[in-house]
Amino acid sequence: MDQAKTRARSHIPSRKTRRKTKKDVPTKFFTIGEIKALLNEAGALRKRPELATALIEVSFNHGLRSSEAALLQWEDISFDDNTISITRLKGGAAETLHPMIEDDRWVLLYLKEMYERRGVVVSREVFKTEKGKGYIKVKQQRWFTKDGEEHRGETYSAPGLSDLLKRIIRRCDGFVRQDRASHGLRHSCATYLAKAGKTEHQIQQWLGHTSARNAKRYMGRILPDVGDALRKPPPLNPDQSVQDGLKATPC
């Protein structure tokens, strides 16, 4: 079994992970218009637009944390069966099998072609740095229970992927609210699943939560219309989308 995935399954939530958030603090998510603006900007990047586009598309569609995106490996993706096996962190379900949608398929294929064109070996991590290494960072963690019992484990982060999305958000100033972050893609996935009429249990399964309570905060949420506060995002043609932008963008 792969060492990275073995570490992921032995993950113990840190104290920060288990800290309760205030109920009056709303979760921050992107509107559909903002996500389209992010995809347009990602497709226009001078360096590796394929990676940025695939990161945004797959993270939004499957509710990935940046660390979960960094742990995603090519062996987890089956183009024959159209499935993606996702390793969940922070005490969630160890692994969930998601169906691959058409957008996932072409952005991942374009990313794979980009690696092959640049001479990067397409193995292990899906999202790689320019030097061909993975983004995941592992940190040893020690925490205590209420009874004072000591536990040790590992926490995972992917600051490189988070910083990449932050740069894209800054480039979309006026199109995307600037207080958003990479975790907003996960909140956006859950919010629009609830808006589409999915049940708490279905949202729980899709996001890998161990309890349906975490999905309740997305139910019945009124989606804000931020069109008056932001400039209108550039149109994204669903027939052309970012695919044509990737073809025309030099690496």
C-alpha positions as CSV (number, residue, x, y, z in Angstrom):
1,M,0.0,0.0,0.0
2,D,1.2,3.5,-0.8
3,Q,3.0,5.2,2.1
4,A,1.2,8.5,1.7
5,K,-2.2,6.8,1.7
6,T,-1.2,4.7,4.7
7,R,-0.3,7.8,6.6
8,A,-3.6,9.4,5.6
9,R,-5.6,6.6,7.0
10,S,-3.7,6.7,10.4
11,H,-4.5,10.4,10.7
12,I,-5.4,11.7,14.1
13,P,-7.2,15.1,14.2
14,S,-5.3,17.8,15.8
15,R,-6.6,20.1,18.5
16,K,-7.3,22.8,15.9
17,T,-9.3,20.3,13.9
18,R,-11.5,19.5,16.9
19,R,-12.1,23.1,17.9
20,K,-15.7,24.1,17.6
21,T,-16.6,27.0,15.4
22,K,-19.0,29.7,16.5
23,K,-22.5,29.1,15.2
24,D,-22.9,32.8,14.2
25,V,-19.8,32.7,11.9
26,P,-21.0,31.9,8.3
27,T,-19.0,29.5,6.2
28,K,-17.5,31.2,3.2
29,F,-18.2,29.8,-0.3
30,F,-17.9,30.9,-3.9
31,T,-20.9,31.7,-6.1
32,I,-21.2,30.0,-9.5
33,G,-20.2,33.3,-11.1
34,E,-17.1,33.5,-8.9
35,I,-16.1,29.9,-9.8
36,K,-16.5,30.7,-13.5
37,A,-14.2,33.7,-13.0
38,L,-11.6,31.6,-11.2
39,L,-11.7,29.0,-14.1
40,N,-11.3,31.7,-16.7
41,E,-8.3,33.2,-14.8
42,A,-6.8,29.8,-14.2
43,G,-7.0,29.0,-17.9
44,A,-5.2,32.3,-18.8
45,L,-2.2,31.7,-16.5
46,R,1.2,31.8,-18.2
47,K,2.5,28.8,-16.3
48,R,0.8,25.5,-16.0
49,P,-2.9,26.6,-16.5
50,E,-3.8,23.0,-16.8
51,L,-2.9,22.3,-13.1
52,A,-4.8,25.4,-11.8
53,T,-7.9,24.6,-13.8
54,A,-7.9,20.9,-12.8
55,L,-7.4,21.9,-9.1
56,I,-10.3,24.2,-9.1
57,E,-12.6,22.0,-11.1
58,V,-12.0,18.8,-9.2
59,S,-11.9,20.4,-5.7
60,F,-15.3,22.1,-6.3
61,N,-16.9,19.0,-7.9
62,H,-15.8,16.7,-5.1
63,G,-15.5,19.0,-2.1
64,L,-11.8,18.5,-1.6
65,R,-9.7,20.1,1.1
66,S,-6.3,21.4,-0.3
67,S,-4.6,18.6,1.6
68,E,-6.9,15.9,0.1
69,A,-6.2,17.3,-3.4
70,A,-2.5,17.1,-2.7
71,L,-2.9,13.4,-1.6
72,L,-4.8,12.5,-4.8
73,Q,-2.8,10.1,-7.0
74,W,-3.1,8.9,-10.5
75,E,-3.8,5.3,-9.3
76,D,-6.9,6.7,-7.6
77,I,-8.3,7.8,-11.0
78,S,-9.9,5.3,-13.3
79,F,-10.6,6.7,-16.8
80,D,-12.1,3.3,-17.8
81,D,-14.6,3.1,-14.9
82,N,-15.0,6.9,-14.7
83,T,-14.4,7.0,-10.9
84,I,-12.1,8.9,-8.5
85,S,-11.1,7.3,-5.2
86,I,-10.7,10.1,-2.6
87,T,-8.8,9.7,0.7
88,R,-10.5,11.9,3.3
89,L,-8.7,13.6,6.2
90,K,-9.5,15.2,9.5
91,G,-11.3,12.2,10.9
92,G,-13.6,11.7,7.9
93,A,-14.4,8.5,6.1
94,A,-11.1,6.8,5.2
95,E,-11.9,6.6,1.5
96,T,-14.9,7.5,-0.7
97,L,-15.5,6.5,-4.4
98,H,-16.9,9.3,-6.5
99,P,-18.2,9.1,-10.1
100,M,-16.1,11.1,-12.5
101,I,-18.1,13.8,-14.4
102,E,-17.2,15.0,-17.9
103,D,-15.5,18.1,-16.7
104,D,-13.2,16.1,-14.4
105,R,-12.3,13.8,-17.3
106,W,-11.0,16.4,-19.7
107,V,-9.2,18.7,-17.2
108,L,-7.4,15.7,-15.8
109,L,-6.5,14.4,-19.3
110,Y,-5.1,17.9,-20.2
111,L,-3.1,17.9,-17.0
112,K,-1.7,14.5,-17.8
113,E,-0.8,15.6,-21.3
114,M,1.0,18.7,-19.9
115,Y,3.1,16.5,-17.6
116,E,4.1,14.2,-20.5
117,R,4.9,17.2,-22.7
118,R,7.2,18.5,-20.1
119,G,8.8,15.2,-19.4
120,V,7.4,14.7,-15.9
121,V,6.7,11.1,-15.0
122,V,2.9,10.7,-14.6
123,S,2.9,8.7,-11.4
124,R,1.9,9.2,-7.7
125,E,0.6,12.7,-7.1
126,V,-1.9,14.3,-9.6
127,F,-0.9,17.8,-8.6
128,K,2.9,18.3,-8.7
129,T,5.2,21.3,-8.3
130,E,7.3,22.5,-11.2
131,K,10.1,20.2,-10.0
132,G,7.8,17.2,-10.3
133,K,7.3,16.8,-6.5
134,G,4.1,16.6,-4.5
135,Y,2.6,19.4,-2.5
136,I,1.7,17.6,0.7
137,K,3.3,18.6,4.0
138,V,3.3,16.2,7.0
139,K,3.6,17.5,10.6
140,Q,3.8,15.4,13.8
141,Q,1.1,16.3,16.2
142,R,0.5,15.7,19.9
143,W,-2.8,16.3,21.6
144,F,-4.7,15.4,24.8
145,T,-8.2,14.2,25.6
146,K,-10.4,15.8,28.3
147,D,-9.1,13.1,30.6
148,G,-5.5,14.1,30.0
149,E,-4.7,11.1,27.9
150,E,-1.9,11.8,25.4
151,H,-2.2,10.9,21.7
152,R,0.1,11.3,18.8
153,G,-0.5,11.5,15.1
154,E,0.1,13.4,11.9
155,T,-1.6,16.3,10.3
156,Y,-1.5,17.2,6.6
157,S,-1.5,20.4,4.7
158,A,-0.8,21.7,1.2
159,P,0.2,25.4,1.6
160,G,1.5,25.4,-2.0
161,L,-1.9,24.6,-3.5
162,S,-3.6,27.0,-1.1
163,D,-1.2,29.8,-2.2
164,L,-1.9,29.0,-5.8
165,L,-5.6,29.6,-5.4
166,K,-5.0,32.7,-3.3
167,R,-3.0,34.2,-6.2
168,I,-5.8,33.4,-8.6
169,I,-8.3,35.0,-6.3
170,R,-6.2,38.2,-6.1
171,R,-6.0,38.3,-9.9
172,C,-9.8,38.1,-10.0
173,D,-10.2,41.2,-7.8
174,G,-13.5,42.7,-8.6
175,F,-14.9,39.4,-9.9
176,V,-14.3,37.3,-6.7
177,R,-14.7,38.4,-3.1
178,Q,-11.2,38.7,-1.7
179,D,-12.0,37.1,1.7
180,R,-12.4,33.7,0.1
181,A,-9.9,30.9,0.4
182,S,-9.2,27.4,-1.0
183,H,-11.5,25.7,1.6
184,G,-14.3,27.8,0.1
185,L,-14.4,25.3,-2.8
186,R,-15.4,22.5,-0.4
187,H,-18.1,24.8,1.2
188,S,-19.3,25.7,-2.3
189,C,-19.7,22.0,-3.2
190,A,-21.8,21.3,-0.1
191,T,-23.9,24.5,-0.5
192,Y,-24.9,23.7,-4.1
193,L,-25.6,20.1,-3.3
194,A,-28.0,21.3,-0.6
195,K,-29.4,23.9,-3.1
196,A,-30.0,21.0,-5.6
197,G,-32.2,19.2,-3.0
198,K,-29.7,16.6,-1.7
199,T,-30.3,15.2,1.7
200,E,-28.0,15.6,4.7
201,H,-27.0,12.0,4.4
202,Q,-26.1,12.4,0.7
203,I,-24.0,15.5,1.5
204,Q,-22.4,13.6,4.3
205,Q,-21.4,10.7,2.0
206,W,-20.1,13.0,-0.7
207,L,-17.9,15.1,1.6
208,G,-16.8,12.1,3.7
209,H,-18.2,13.4,7.0
210,T,-18.6,10.8,9.7
211,S,-21.8,12.5,10.9
212,A,-24.7,14.2,9.1
213,R,-24.7,17.0,11.7
214,N,-21.9,18.6,9.7
215,A,-24.2,18.8,6.6
216,K,-27.0,20.6,8.5
217,R,-25.3,24.0,8.3
218,Y,-25.6,23.9,4.5
219,M,-29.4,23.1,4.5
220,G,-31.8,25.9,3.7
221,R,-29.0,28.4,3.1
222,I,-30.0,31.4,1.1
223,L,-27.5,32.0,-1.7
224,P,-26.4,35.6,-1.8
225,D,-26.6,37.6,-5.0
226,V,-23.3,39.4,-5.2
227,G,-23.8,40.6,-8.7
228,D,-24.4,44.2,-7.6
229,A,-21.2,44.3,-5.5
230,L,-18.9,42.8,-8.1
231,R,-18.2,43.4,-11.8
232,K,-19.9,40.9,-14.1
233,P,-17.6,37.9,-14.6
234,P,-16.5,37.1,-18.1
235,P,-18.8,34.7,-19.8
236,L,-17.9,31.0,-19.8
237,N,-19.3,29.2,-22.8
238,P,-20.2,25.7,-21.6
239,D,-19.4,24.3,-25.1
240,Q,-15.9,25.8,-25.2
241,S,-15.2,26.6,-21.5
242,V,-11.6,26.7,-20.4
243,Q,-10.8,23.8,-22.8
244,D,-10.2,26.2,-25.7
245,G,-8.3,28.5,-23.4
246,L,-5.9,25.8,-22.5
247,K,-5.4,24.9,-26.1
248,A,-4.5,28.5,-26.9
249,T,-2.4,29.2,-23.9
250,P,1.3,28.6,-24.3
251,C,3.0,26.6,-21.5
